[in-house]
Amino acid sequence: MYQSFRFASVVKAGLLAAAMTLGVVGQAAAQAWPTVKPITIIVPYAAGGGADFVIRLIADDITKRLNQTIIIENRGGANGTIGANAVARAAPDGYTYMLIPSGPLVNAKLLAEGLPYNPDTDFTPVMKVVFSPIVVVASKDVPAKNMKELVAYAKANPGALNIGNSGPNSTQELTSMMLAGGTGTELTRVPYKGSGQVVPDLLANRLQLMIDFPSTYMAHEKAGAVKILATFNPTRIEGFPDLPTMAEAGFPDVPAWQGWFGLFGPKGLPEDIRAKFAAAVTAYLNTPEAKAKLASGGYIPTPEGPESVNAFLKAETEALTKVIARFGLKKQPL
């Protein structure tokens, strides 16, 4: 009896010591973040798009603030869901994140079949990063100087205008449906793996239209190689004071839509690590340098926390649900 009791006490003491050791190690690891390994930020689209523009600016700065290497990994395909799934499956240790618009979460939840992750539960919102308008971009060879001329040409030549997108259920595809439905035109949708792949075809007039974040196209617009005709934003936007909204351009039946990018980590990301990472990004976004550089791409810094992200996702889900009902959109396989 005495020996059994003593053995049990030794085992219990050993387990308690092991648990305390693991707790200390886990706490030390969290406190040590981010010293263990480089931080990877996945952009779930091909290189050269709007998300690239934003995250590479941020990464250059927070590399110094956190004294740690930041790796940007472009992992495109299936409208961002391949890259998003990689983050959903990553360890919640603070070393894997993604920068995304709402497509892999809201659009995919409502319109994609066979989604390999749960958009509502498999991610930790870190912060909202930037707001961006969504604009209509036309090849310089399209015979239209404004939206009324574009719509008139499209009606006179049904199906002749090719409009790009980043794949099924992407924001670009949805907004192109909104444009066609709200103007009574027929546009031929052409899928790409990301905005960066669109530009050569748009410049060569193999593609006539794109609805997208403006950063990818602003230099080409200044050079006269493309035309930015209107914004889907509900109001005129900073940096583009002469760019009309769809309603102002004469097409109030085209639904308003806004763009944004947020940072997300995998489910279970510790709050102290989330807060540290968000603080580093926020510190940069609040600098005059960041505001100026982002403005050059049409972006406005919006460093807001998880509550704001969740509220925005909820509002977008409600808005997209109405668009789906209005235009009779159906779920599609990934």
C-alpha positions in Angstrom: 0.0 0.0 0.0 2.8 2.4 1.0 4.8 1.6 -2.1 1.7 2.0 -4.4 0.9 5.4 -2.9 4.4 6.6 -3.1 4.6 5.5 -6.8 1.4 7.3 -7.6 2.6 10.4 -5.8 5.9 10.4 -7.8 4.0 9.9 -11.1 1.6 12.8 -10.2 4.5 15.0 -9.3 6.3 14.2 -12.5 3.3 15.0 -14.6 2.8 18.2 -12.8 6.4 19.2 -13.3 6.1 18.3 -17.0 3.0 20.4 -17.4 4.6 23.3 -15.7 7.6 23.0 -18.0 5.5 22.9 -21.1 3.6 25.9 -19.8 6.8 27.8 -19.3 8.1 26.8 -22.7 4.8 27.8 -24.4 4.8 31.1 -22.6 8.4 31.7 -23.5 7.7 30.9 -27.1 4.8 33.4 -27.2 7.0 36.0 -25.5 9.9 35.3 -27.9 7.7 35.8 -31.0 8.8 36.5 -33.7 12.3 35.2 -33.2 11.9 31.5 -34.0 11.6 31.7 -37.8 10.5 34.1 -40.7 6.9 35.3 -40.9 5.1 34.2 -44.1 2.3 36.3 -45.5 0.4 34.5 -48.2 -1.2 36.5 -51.0 -3.6 34.0 -52.6 -3.4 35.5 -56.0 -0.8 35.7 -58.8 2.0 38.3 -58.4 1.4 41.8 -59.6 -2.0 42.6 -58.2 -3.4 45.0 -55.7 -2.6 42.8 -52.7 1.0 42.6 -53.7 1.3 46.3 -53.9 -0.1 46.7 -50.3 1.7 43.9 -48.6 5.2 44.6 -50.0 5.0 48.2 -48.8 4.1 46.9 -45.3 6.6 44.1 -45.2 9.5 46.4 -46.0 8.7 48.4 -42.9 7.6 45.8 -40.4 10.7 43.7 -41.1 12.6 46.4 -39.3 10.0 47.0 -36.6 9.8 43.3 -35.7 13.5 42.6 -36.5 12.4 39.5 -38.4 12.3 38.4 -42.1 8.9 38.7 -43.8 8.4 36.3 -46.7 5.6 37.2 -49.2 4.3 34.0 -50.9 2.0 34.3 -53.9 -0.2 31.2 -54.0 -2.9 31.8 -56.5 -5.8 29.7 -57.8 -9.5 29.1 -57.3 -10.2 32.7 -56.5 -7.9 32.8 -53.5 -9.2 29.7 -51.8 -6.1 27.6 -52.4 -3.9 30.2 -50.5 -6.6 30.7 -47.9 -6.8 26.9 -47.3 -3.0 26.9 -46.7 -3.5 29.5 -43.9 -6.4 27.6 -42.5 -4.2 24.5 -42.2 -1.2 26.4 -40.8 -0.1 26.1 -37.2 -1.5 29.1 -35.1 2.0 30.1 -33.9 2.1 33.6 -35.4 4.3 32.8 -38.4 1.6 32.4 -41.1 -0.9 35.0 -42.3 -2.7 36.1 -45.4 -3.7 39.5 -46.9 -7.0 39.2 -48.7 -10.1 41.1 -49.9 -13.4 39.5 -49.0 -13.4 37.0 -51.9 -12.0 33.9 -50.2 -14.3 34.5 -47.2 -17.6 36.1 -48.2 -17.8 35.3 -51.9 -16.6 31.8 -51.4 -19.0 31.1 -48.5 -22.0 32.1 -50.5 -21.1 31.0 -54.0 -18.5 28.2 -53.9 -19.2 24.5 -53.7 -16.7 22.1 -52.1 -14.9 24.8 -50.0 -12.1 23.0 -48.1 -12.3 25.3 -45.0 -15.0 27.1 -43.0 -14.7 30.9 -43.7 -16.5 31.7 -40.4 -14.4 29.6 -38.0 -11.1 28.6 -39.6 -9.4 32.1 -39.4 -8.4 34.7 -36.9 -9.0 38.3 -38.0 -5.9 40.3 -37.3 -6.9 43.7 -38.6 -8.4 45.7 -41.5 -5.5 47.2 -43.5 -6.7 49.4 -46.3 -9.7 50.6 -48.2 -9.6 50.8 -51.9 -12.1 51.9 -54.5 -13.1 49.4 -57.3 -12.9 51.0 -60.7 -13.8 50.3 -64.3 -10.7 50.2 -66.5 -10.9 50.1 -70.3 -8.2 49.5 -73.0 -7.2 52.7 -74.7 -8.6 51.2 -78.0 -12.1 51.0 -76.7 -14.1 53.7 -78.4 -15.5 55.3 -75.3 -14.3 58.2 -73.1 -16.9 57.7 -70.4 -19.5 55.2 -69.1 -22.3 56.3 -71.3 -20.3 55.9 -74.4 -19.0 52.5 -73.2 -22.5 51.2 -72.5 -23.8 52.5 -75.9 -20.9 50.7 -77.6 -21.6 47.5 -75.6 -25.3 47.6 -76.6 -24.4 48.1 -80.2 -21.9 45.3 -80.2 -23.3 42.6 -77.7 -20.6 40.2 -76.5 -17.8 42.1 -78.3 -16.2 43.5 -75.1 -14.1 41.0 -73.2 -14.0 41.7 -69.4 -11.4 40.1 -67.2 -11.7 38.6 -63.7 -9.7 36.6 -61.2 -11.8 33.5 -61.6 -15.3 32.2 -60.6 -16.9 34.1 -57.6 -14.1 36.7 -57.6 -15.0 40.3 -56.8 -14.1 41.1 -60.4 -16.5 38.5 -61.8 -19.3 39.6 -59.5 -18.9 43.3 -60.3 -18.8 42.5 -64.0 -22.1 40.7 -63.6 -23.4 43.8 -61.7 -22.2 46.0 -64.5 -23.8 44.0 -67.2 -27.0 43.5 -65.3 -27.3 47.1 -64.2 -26.7 48.5 -67.7 -28.5 45.9 -69.8 -25.3 45.0 -71.7 -23.8 41.7 -72.7 -20.1 41.3 -71.7 -17.8 38.3 -72.3 -16.2 37.3 -69.0 -12.6 36.0 -69.2 -11.0 34.4 -66.1 -7.4 34.9 -65.1 -5.4 33.8 -62.0 -4.9 37.4 -60.8 -4.9 41.0 -61.8 -1.2 40.9 -62.6 -1.9 38.6 -65.6 -4.6 40.9 -67.0 -2.4 43.9 -67.8 -0.6 42.6 -70.9 -3.9 41.6 -72.5 -5.5 44.9 -71.6 -2.6 46.9 -73.0 -2.7 44.8 -76.3 -6.6 45.2 -76.5 -7.0 41.4 -76.4 -9.0 42.3 -73.3 -11.1 45.4 -73.4 -12.3 45.9 -69.8 -11.4 45.1 -66.2 -13.1 46.0 -62.9 -10.4 46.0 -60.2 -8.5 47.9 -57.6 -6.8 50.8 -59.3 -3.2 50.4 -58.1 -2.3 47.9 -60.9 -3.4 50.3 -63.6 -2.6 53.8 -62.4 0.8 54.1 -64.1 -0.7 52.8 -67.3 -3.5 55.3 -67.1 -1.1 58.2 -66.6 0.8 56.9 -69.7 -2.4 56.9 -71.7 -2.4 53.1 -72.2 -5.7 52.5 -70.4 -8.7 54.6 -69.3 -10.3 54.6 -65.8 -14.0 55.5 -66.4 -15.9 55.2 -63.1 -15.9 53.8 -59.6 -18.2 51.3 -57.9 -17.8 53.3 -54.7 -21.0 54.9 -53.5 -19.3 58.3 -53.3 -16.4 60.0 -55.1 -13.0 59.0 -53.7 -9.9 60.6 -52.5 -7.2 60.7 -55.1 -9.8 60.5 -58.0 -11.9 63.6 -57.5 -13.0 63.7 -61.1 -14.0 60.0 -61.3 -17.8 59.6 -61.2 -19.7 57.0 -59.3 -22.0 54.6 -61.3 -25.0 56.7 -60.3 -23.3 59.9 -61.3 -22.4 58.3 -64.6 -26.0 57.6 -65.3 -26.4 54.0 -64.1 -28.0 53.9 -60.6 -29.1 50.3 -61.2 -25.4 49.1 -60.9 -25.0 48.2 -57.2 -22.3 50.2 -55.3 -19.4 48.1 -54.1 -16.2 48.9 -52.1 -12.9 47.1 -51.8 -10.6 46.5 -48.9 -7.8 44.2 -47.7 -7.5 42.6 -44.3 -4.9 40.5 -42.5 -6.0 37.0 -41.2 -4.2 34.2 -39.4 -5.3 30.6 -38.7 -7.8 29.7 -36.1 -6.3 29.7 -32.6 -3.8 32.5 -33.1 -2.8 33.7 -29.6 -4.2 37.1 -28.8 -0.9 38.5 -27.6 0.8 37.6 -30.9 -2.2 39.0 -32.9 -2.0 42.2 -31.0 1.8 42.6 -31.5 1.6 41.9 -35.2 -1.3 44.3 -35.6 0.5 47.0 -33.6 3.5 46.8 -35.9 1.4 47.1 -39.0 -0.7 49.9 -37.5 2.4 51.9 -36.5 3.5 51.9 -40.2 0.1 52.6 -41.6 -0.1 55.7 -39.4 3.1 57.2 -40.8 3.0 60.0 -43.5 5.3 57.8 -45.6 2.8 54.9 -45.7 -0.2 57.2 -46.4 1.6 58.8 -49.3 2.8 55.5 -50.8 -0.5 53.9 -50.5 -2.3 56.9 -51.9 -0.2 56.5 -55.0 -2.0 53.2 -55.6 -5.4 54.5 -54.7 -5.4 53.1 -51.2 -6.5 54.6 -47.9 -5.1 53.1 -44.6 -7.8 51.8 -42.3 -6.0 50.2 -39.4 -8.9 48.8 -37.5 -9.1 45.7 -35.2 -11.0 42.4 -35.3 -14.3 43.8 -34.3 -14.3 46.1 -37.3 -13.3 43.2 -39.6 -16.1 41.0 -38.4 -18.6 43.9 -38.8 -17.4 44.5 -42.3 -17.6 40.8 -43.2 -21.2 40.6 -41.8 -22.2 43.7 -43.8 -20.7 42.4 -47.0 -22.4 39.0 -46.5 -25.7 40.8 -46.3 -25.0 43.0 -49.3 -23.8 40.1 -51.5 -26.8 38.0 -50.5 -29.0 40.7 -52.0 -26.9 40.8 -55.1 -27.2 37.0 -55.5 -30.9 37.2 -55.2 -31.2 40.1 -57.6 -29.1 38.6 -60.3 -30.0 34.9 -59.7 -26.4 33.8 -59.1 -25.8 30.2 -58.4 -23.1 28.3 -56.5 -20.2 27.0 -58.7 -17.6 24.3 -58.0 -14.2 25.5 -57.1 
